[in-house]
Amino acid sequence: MTEEIAVVPGDGIGREVTPVAVDVLDAVGDFEFVHAEAGDEVADEQGTPLPAETREAVETADATLFGAAGETAADVILPLRAAVDSFVNVRPARTYPGVDAVQPETDLVFLRENTEGVYAGHEAELADGVTTCTRVVTEEASRRLAEYACEYAPEGFTVAHKANVMRVTDGLFRETVENVAAEHGVETDAALMDALAMHLVENPADYDVVVCPNLAGDVLSDLAAGLVGGLGLLPSANIGPERGVFEPVHGTAPDIAGDGVANPAAAVLSAAMLLEFLGHDAAGERVRSAVEDVLEDGPTTPDLGGEATTRAVGDAIREVVR
Ligand code: GGG
């Protein structure tokens, strides 16, 4: 049966890199693409950044390819993840032959809690000049993430936390993740997230899989992007029990949006993760390997020192994948 993929390019460079990822998917499989809108532009046109038909498309498709959202990120990305009941955001950050990296030994995967922390949306203005944000950490969400981490990394993982300061919330996060790992006989080491940031910069090869609260995962994965050659290289997978939303880690990049020179690698690598999620492991591997070949031999976009356009890099990837 033909699988259905919802395609939500969003805003900025999301509109440039997502079509490239769609073309690559089209070259390796038989998919029905359902195009839907979300983000700043559609908010201006329709009064909502996430029209009901977009949410429905994501809820019913086998998987979703998402680009990026700008000002409306909180009203787009978080509901899209919720639409597939995504409890973990998988963010691999690794180096590639031919790409200059600050730390060439980097090969990390961040497993980011995807529903709560300070991204739970409980912000308030108490009085003029006084605002609050309620940080939510539940045993249930921490347990769900930990169960996934044990399956993903049975050889062990690092638990990032700040439980020496946020004793109650990160105390619960750390304790729950460690307890679940112990139940599964999986080894863990705990790391204070601030010190971890420094150690990742200095010695990324000391780490492999890092399980993080929501905001820490967002920040640490961008830090890792800086180690491997930039945000143009980091894909991600928002995994739910039955469905997933696959998106590059980068945002809308307003500084280059519209120029046609955004690096499509992160979006295409997100498509490779989508393929693997749907069980098309060989196709996923073909796509990843094609991206690796093109990163090594060119053409490359300006973020990697080249002069190629998004489309030219996409065409080269599609040539190799065929
Ligand atoms: N493609 C990801 C994107 O649009 N990122 C912008 C952003 O603000 N992301 C926040 C998040 O990943 O939670």
Boltz pocket constraint, residues with backbone or C-beta under 6 A from the ligand:
constraints:
  - pocket:
      binder: B
      contacts: [[A, 66], [A, 67], [A, 68], [A, 69], [A, 70], [A, 73], [A, 77], [A, 218], [A, 247], [A, 248], [A, 249], [A, 250], [A, 251], [A, 252]]
      max_distance: 6.0
